[in-house]
Amino acid sequence: MTVLDGIDGPRDLDALTPRQLEELAREIRRFLVAEVSRTGGHLGPNLGVVELSIAMHRVFHSPHDAIVFDTGHQSYVHKLLTGRKDFSTLRQRGGLAGYPQRAESEHDIVESSHASSSLSWADGISRAFTMTGQDDRTVVAVVGDGALTGGMTWEALNNISDDNTRRLVIIVNDNGRSYAPTIGGMARFLNDVRVRKTYQTLHRSSEQAFSRFGAPGRAIYRGVRGGAHGFLSRFTNNEALYSNLDIKYLGPVDGHDLPALEEVLQHARDYAGPVIVHAITEKGRGYEPARRDVADQFHAVGKIDPETGEPLDSGSGQSWTEVFGDSLVRLAGTNDRLVGITAAMLRPTGLHRMAERFPSRVFDVGIAEQHAVTSAAGLAFGGLHPVVALYATFVNRAFDQALMDVALHQAGVTFVLDRAGVTGPDGPSHHGVWDLALLQAIPGIRIAAPRDGARLTEELGEAVAVEDAPTVIRFPKGDVGEDIPSIERLQDGVDVLSRAERRDVLIVGVGPFARLALDVAALLDAHGIGATVVDPRWVVPVPASVVELAAEHRLVITIEDGIRIGGIGTRVRQDLRAAGIDTAVDELGLPDRFLSHASRGEILEEVGLSAKSIARGIVSQVLGTRIPVARPLDGSTNDDDDVLAGAEHSAQASDDGAR
């Protein structure tokens, strides 16, 4: 039986000896490498917080003491120590979530994966504890150093320091990286602490000196270490960072030294006010392939060979992200006014390719989406054309800036939204399903959804040519697949992908859902129903030809990888009504609820966005048994009646097969 086998909850840690604790740390790292290599997940960050998580759960008593992670991708060890050891289906439907999840455990509080929010959570929780007489409860916020680049962190610190009588411990997990190396003035300060010889030399030389005297010397070293921490922090001037905030600072402390961690956390727990504990950790610790990964030290991996770290499912083709990155580099080579901006997502968004070619024209602003967007407005005013590359879920954070700083001032700024739509295993806060509904409310905005790689390249070029309004390009996660040819391009740029002799149904496929729309059309053809499939390319504003085509069909179906409420389908329906066209519109998309973690295919099937499900619904609408009902045929004929009879027979057969 291993030490880990005996851990079913945090209090099982209390009786472990120092040697057992060291063995537990080794076992956890072996467990993480073995399990995460099978499923994929955030490996590097969790290898770096093993000792920190153990010490935290020994000193604080969760769930009585509230623990908040910023962000929760570093919570795998926390899950293990709170009794969740089945990682066989990590990030898969029905398995453990990749982030804290309240439904899993009473030890989990904040489920969101959006960074820099934990101190605001901690501020609110600690205030509530004080106001409700729960003065024996401590709030612990584990903050990655990358999160310190976000403005919310500093807003929260300002408020926390205004009332410094609460039991609040802020642990800065300082590994010098968020996804990639952390940037900015704050990062330079912390990096200076990490590498400063005064800290390293005093720490190492004192440990070596005391260790020469064997066990008694090591005991003396541990005894004086607490006082030394305070001395070292003052000697290296680390407290200067927080002195104006009136918050106690302890550290820096070696984030892999369990006795030192426990000691400093005990001091923080017993201090009568908010405390910042600065722990220096190593991302990917104990796993050589991760340590050798210069890009992001295995921040997030797919399935890998646990021995070598080599990917086992790297994909069969080029990704959407790679197509964007290459296309932008080509455009930047011919247009020196193009600049790139991202928010701590240089490599995940593909912007690193431009940074490698044109380093002075790419800006990583840290986890600061609001700043990124307003800075982009300033760059546009100064004569440049900024391309702001973000994950679609994170543009939510910068809506006001896109509205009031970019659009109001008619700034030529292009937003490139990666991971748009259902992303799959990372769960509710990573799905990029809100951007279409949010952004199309912005006056003057133009939104493109490319269906394939060729269209992504084409539409990106069109977007950066717009100088008087914001433009948006959105695309999903994963391989881009083969290009989908059109049979005709209409005058306003709409691509017709297929056309039947009968004009029963107009299917508007948004972005990569053009492929799904073609599959639906093929099924309808087998039912005797004629369908025209179009890709608008630019979905906002709605192209005039889409409105004109809708008038020629009995039913319009829109299919989009975003929430239905306020989506593209809603806009199409409103434009038809404004034009006096009464063709029924059925807007197919995602429900307005938080979608749990599962594969993209599983989620789309669950919400009815499969070709069979969509085709079955359309057949019912053509038959008049489902709302919205297709417009009646103009002058019913025997041929029309035969078509309806065939559709009814096919629908019955489909339903029988489903049963």
N, C-alpha and C positions, 0 to 999 in steps of 0.2 A: 504494500500500500504506500502510495506517495504522500508527501505532505499535502499536495493540492487535493488529493482524494478526501482528506479530512476536513476540508474547508467548505462548509455549507452556509456560512454566514459570517459577517465581520467579527463577531465575538469569538469565533474559533481561532482568530489570530492571537488573542490575548495571551494564551498559555505557551506559545511557541518560543523556543530558545533562539538566541542570535544565530546559531548554526542552522537551525531549522528554517528561520526566516531567509537566510541566504540561499538555502536549497529551494525554498518555495519560489524565490525570484527566478532561479534557473529553470525550474519546472514550468513556470508560467511562460517564459520566453520560448521554451521548446514547444509548449502547447500552442501558443499563438502562431508560430511558424508552421507547425503541422496542420493546424485547422484552417487558418486563413489562406494558406497556399491551395487548399482544396476548393474554397468558395470564392475567393477574392475578398477584398476589404481594405480597411485602413491599417496596414501592418506597421509601417515605420513609426508613426506617432505612438502607438501602444507599446511597442518595444522600449520606447524611451520613458514611459511613465510607470514602469513596474514597481520600483522601490517607492516612488512617490505615492502611488495608490495604496500600497501596503501600509506605509507609515500613516497616511491620512486616515485609513480605516482603523488603525490601532489607537490613534490619538482621539479621533472624533467618533461619536456613536450615532451612525446613520441607522434609521431615518429620523431619530430624535434630533440630531444635528442635520441641517439641510445642506446637501452637496449639489452644487450647480457647476456644469462643465461648459467651457467656452473654447471650442465647440465640443459636441458630444462624440465626435469621431475618436476621441482619446479615452473613451469609457469602457473599452473591452475588458481591461483588467478589473475595473470597478464591477462589471457584470459577473466576472468569475468569482470575485471575493464576496459577492452577495448571492451566491448560490446558483448562478446560471452557467452551467458547464457544457450544455449541448450546443456546440457551435457547428454541428454538421449541416445545418440549413441556415447559417448566418446570411441575412439579407435576402432570403428566399421566402416565398409565400408560406406563412404559418411558422416560420422560424424566428430566431432572434433578430431584432432590428439592428441596423448598424449604428444607431444613435440611442440615447436613453429613451425609454418608452414607459409611460406610467402604467399601461396595461400589463407590462411584464413584471414590474416590481415596485414596491412601496419606496424603494431607495432611489427611484428615478423621478426627477422633477421637470427639467426643461427638455423638451423634445426637439426644438427647432435646431436646424444646422446652420443658421445665419449667425455669423460671428459678431463679437463685440457687444453682445447684449447681456452677458451674465452679470455684470456689476449692477446694471439696472434691476435685474431680477433680485440680486442679493440685497440691494438697497431696499426694495419693497418688502421682501420677506423679513429682513431684520427689523424694519420699522414695525411691521405687523406683530412680530414676536414681542417687541418692547411695549407696544400699545395694548396688547392683550395679556400682559403679565407673564409671558413665557420667557422670563429672563435667564433661564437655565439652558436655553437652546442657542447654539452657535450656527451661524451661516458660513459655509465655506464655498468660495468661488475659485475654481481652477481655470486660470486664464492663460491661453497660449500667448507667447510674446507677439505673434502675428496679430492677435486681437487688439493689442495696444495701439495698433496703427489706425483703429477705427474711432471715429469721433464720439460714439455713444459711450465708450469706455471712459473718456475724460469728462463727459457730461455727468456720468454717474459718480466718478471720483470727486468731482466738485461738490455734489450733493451729499455724498457720504462724509466728506470732511467737515461739512457744516454742522453735523450732529455726531460727534465722535465718542459717544458713550455706548454704542451698540456692540454686541458680540459678533464681529464680522472679521473673517480671515480671508485675505485675497492671496492665493498662491499663484505666482507668475511662473509658469512652466516655460522656461527660457531655453529653447533649443536652436534659436537663431533662424527658425524657418516657420512659415505657415504652410503653403504648398511648396514653395521654393524659398530661397533665402529671404528673410524679412528685410524690407527696405525702409528708408527714411531716417530722419534724425534720431527718433527713438531707437531704431534698430542699431544705428551707429553707437549710441550711448551704451546699450546693453552689450553689444559686441565688444566694446572697449573694456567693459567689466570682465567679460569672459576671458579675454586674452591678456589682460593687464598683468604684467609681471609681478607687481607688488602683491596682488591677490594670490596668484598662482605660486609664487616663490614662498611667501609666508605660509600658505596652507600646506604645501608639500614638504617644505623643509621642517616645519614643526612636527608633522606626522612622522616623517622619517626619523627625526631625532628621538622622539618618545618611543618609537617602535624598537629602537636598538636595545631597550631595557626589557623586552619581552612583554608578557601579559601585564605585569604591574605598570610598565610604562604606557602601554596602550590604554589602560584604565585611567591613568592620570591625564592622558591626552583627551580622552572623551570627557573627563570632568572639567577641563579648562576650555573645551572647544566652544561652549556657549558664550563665555565672555569674549573669546577670541573673535567670534563672528561679529559681535558689535564693534570691536576694535578694528577688525579688517574692513568692515563696511565704512566706518568713518575714515580710516586711513586711505581707502581707495575712493572716497568721496561719492559713494553710491547714494547716500542719503540725500544728496543735493537734488536729485531728481524729484523727490517727494516732499522735501522740507516745506515748500510753500503750501502744500496740501494739508499739513497738520495730521499726517497719518504715519504711524510708527512703521519703520522699515527694518526688517531682519534679513540679513544675508550679505552677499550671496552664499548659498549652501550647495554642496555637491548633491545633486538630485539622485545620485545612485549610492549614497552613503546612508544606509538605513538608520543607524544610531544618531547620526547628525540630523537627519530629517525629523526623526521623532522628537529630538530635543528642541529643535527650533519651533516645531509645530506646537509642542507643549507650552513653550513660552508665549507663542501667539495666542493660543487658546486661553491662557490665564491672564492675558493683558486686558485691562479694562477699557477696551476701545478697538476701533478698526486697526488691523495690522496687515502690512504687505510682506509676504515671505517670497524672496527671490531665489528660486531653485534652478540651477543650471543643469540641464539634462542633455542627453545625446539621442537624437532621433535615429531609430534603427539599431539601437545598442544590442550587442550580443549576436547579431546576424550579419556576417561579413558581406553578403551580396547587397544588403540594404546600405551598409556603411560605404560601399564602393559606388553607390548610385549617386552621382554628382547632381543629377537633375532634381530629384526630390526625396532621395533616401527612402524609396518605397512608400511614399505618402499614402497612395492608394494603388492597389495591384489587382489584376485579374487572377485567374488561376495560374499558379507558377509551379515550377519544379522546386521543392523545398531545399534540395541540395545546392542547386546552382542559382536559383532565383530567376531563371529564364522563363518567359511567359509560355503557357501551354495553349492559350486561345487568343492569339494576338489579332485575330480577324483575317478575313480572306482578301480584303481590298483596302482601298484608300478611304480614310475617314472624312466626314464632313469638315472636321476641324483642320485636317491637313489640306483639303482643297481650298478652304478659306485662307489659311496661312500662305500657301504658295501663290494664290491669286493676288493677295494684298502686296506681296513682295514685288510681283510683276508690275502692278499699278504704281507702287511707290518708286519703281525704277524709272518710270516715265513722267511722274508728277511729284516734284520735290516739295509740293505744298501738303502732301499727305503726311499725317503724323498718327501714331497709335497710342491709345491710353487703355490701361486695364487696372483692375483693383485686386492685386495679389493673385492674378490668374494668368500670368504671362505664358507659361507653357500649356496649361489646360485649355486655353482659348486659341492656341496656335500663333499668338502674337510674337512668340520668341523667335520665329523665323525672320520677321522684319527687324527685330532687335539685333539679331546676329548680323544682318546685312546693313542696317542703318541704325546703329546704336544711339545716335544722338537724336533720333526722331521717334523714339518709343519711351513712354513714361509709365512706370508701375507706381501707382500712388498708395499702395497698401490697401487694406480692407476699408476703403473709403469711397463707396460708390457715389454718394452725394457730391463729394468734392470732385470726383472724376468728371461728372457730367457738367458741373458749373465751370470747372477749369476748361473743359472742352468748349463751352460757350465763349470763354475768353480767348482761347486759341483761334476760334473762328473769327472773332472780332479783329484779331490781330493779323488776319490774312491767310490763315492755314485752314486745312480741312481735316478735322480730327475724326478718327475711327475709334469708337469706344467699344471694346470687346469685353463682354461679360457673359456669365451664365444667365439664361432667361429668368430664372427664379430671383436673381439678385437685382435685376432692373427694377423690381418692385420697390426697392429701398430708395430709388432715385426718381420716383415719379414727379414729385414737386419740382425738382430741378429741371427735368426734361420739359415740364409744362411751362414754368415761369422763367427759367434762365435761357433755355434753348428755343422753344417754340415761340414764346412771346416776342423774342428779339429776332425771330426769323434767321436763326443761326444755322449755317450749313454744317450739321454734325450727323455722322452716320453711326448708328448703333448696330453692332453685330451681336446677336443673341444666340449663343451656343446652348446645347442641351435644352432646346425648346420642346414643349410637349411632355409626354410621359417619358421619364428617364429610367424608371424601373427600381433597382434594388436599394437605392438610398432613401426612399420613402417620401413622406408628404412634403417636407420643406425643400426637397431638391427637384420635384417635378416643376417644369417650366410651363405651367398651364394658364397663367394669369396675364401674360404680357399682351396678347391680342385684345382682350377685353379692356385692359387698363390703357394701353397706349393709343388705341384708336379714338379715345375720347379727347386726345390732344389736337387742337385746331391746326390744320395745315400739314399734319404728319403724313408720311407716305410709308407704307409697310409692304415689304416683299417677302414671299415665302417660296423659295426655290424648290422645285420638285426633284432636282438631281444636280450632279456636280457641274455640268455645263451651264445650267441656269444660275447656279450660285455665282460662278465666275462672271457671267453676263450681267446679272442684277447688281452685283457689287460694283461693277464698273459704272452702271447707270446711277447707283446711289451716290457715289462720291462726286458725280457731276452736278448734283443738286446743291446749290449754294444759298438758297433762300428759305430752307425749311429742314426740319429733322427728317432723316430717313432711317428705316429699320430693315435689317435682313435677319431672318430667324431660320434656324435649322436644327434638326434633332441630334441626338447622340448616336454614335455608331458608324458603321460603314455606309458609304454613300450609295453603293449599288451602281447598276448600269444606267446610262442615260435613257430617258424616255422620249422618243421622238414625237413631234407633232405632225399632223397632216396639213395644218394650215395655221398661219399666224395672222390674226385679224389686225385691222388698221391701228387699233389702240394697244397692241402688244399682247392681247389675250391669245393663248395657244389652244387650238382645238386638237384634242388628242384622239378622239374617235367620233364617228357620226353614223347613225343608222338611218334607214329610209324613213321610218316612222319617227315623228318628233313627239314622243310621249313624255320623256323625262329629260330634264337638263340636270346633269350632275356636275357640281362645282367642287373640284378637289383642291384643297388648300395645301400647298407644299408637297411633301412626300406622300400625302394621302391621295395624290393623283394616281398612284399605282393601285391603291385600294379602289378608287373610283372606276378604273378600267376593269378591275376584277368584278365589280358589281354590275357593270354594263354587260359583261360577257354572260353573267348569270341571268340577267333580265332578257337578253336576247334569246336564251334557251326557253324562256317563258313567253316569248312572243311580244315582248315589250321593247320598243325602240328607245335608245338612250343616246344623248349627245354628252360627251365628257369634255370639259374645258378646264384649263389651268389658267387662272387670271394673271399669274406671275406677280403682279402688284395687286394685293387684295384690298388695300386702303389707299385712296378712295376706290369704291367699286367701279370698275371700268364700264363705260357706256354700253359696250357690246354685250356684256353679261345681262344687262337690263333688257336689251333688245332681244336677245336669244330667249330670255325667260318668257317674253310675250308670245313666242312662237311655240312654246311647249305647254303641256297640260299640268306639269308638276316640276318644281325645282327642289333639288336636294343639295344641301351644302354639307361638306364633311371636313372638319377641322380638328387639329390636335391642340385644342384649348377648351376652356369652359364654354358651354353653350350660352350662358347668360351674358349678354353684351358682346358676343363674339361676332365673327365675320358673317355668319348666317343671319344674325339679327340685323346687321347693317344692310345686307342684300334685301331682306324683306322690307325694311323701311324705305330703301331706294325704289323698290318696285311700287310700293304704295304711293310714294311721292310722284311717280311717273304715271299713276293711274292704271297700273297693271294689276290685275286681280289673280294672277297665277299663284296657286298655293305654294308655300315654302316650308320645308321641313328642315330645321337646323340640327344637324347631327354633330355631336362633340362630346365633351366630357362633362360629367355632372358637377354641380357646385358643392363638392364635398372633398375632404382631404383623402387622397388615395394612398393606401398603405403600400409597403414595399412588396414587390413581386417582380417578375420579368415584365418587360414592356408588352409582350404578346399576351400574357395572362391578364394583365390589366385591361387591355383593349378588348379582349374577348369578354371579360366580365361586364364591361359597360356597354356591350352591344356594338362595338366598332369592328366587326368582322364582315367580310363580304357576304357570307350567307345570311347573317342576321339583318344586314341593311337591305339586301335584295328581297328577303321575305317581307319586310315592312313595306317596301315600295309596291310589291305585288298587291298587298292588301289595300294600299292607298289607291292604286289604279282600279281595283275592284270596287272601291267605295266603302270598304268595311273598316277603314282606319282613318283617323283624322291626322293631318289635314288630307282631305280627299282630293284626288286629281280632278282637274277641270273636265267636264263631260266632253265627249267627242263632238266635233262640229258635224252635225248631220249623220246620225248613226247609220251604218250600212251592215249588210250581212257579213262582209269581211271583218268589220270592227267587232261584231258580235262573236265571230269565230275567235278573234284574238282574245277577247275577254274570257270566253269559255276555256281557251287553252291556258290562259294565265290562272284561272280559278282551279283547273285540274292540276297544274303544276304546283300551285300553292298548297293544295291539299296533300299532294305527294310529299312536298317538303316537310309539312307539319307531321305527316305520318312517320317520315324518316327520323325526325327529331325526337319523336316519342320512343 
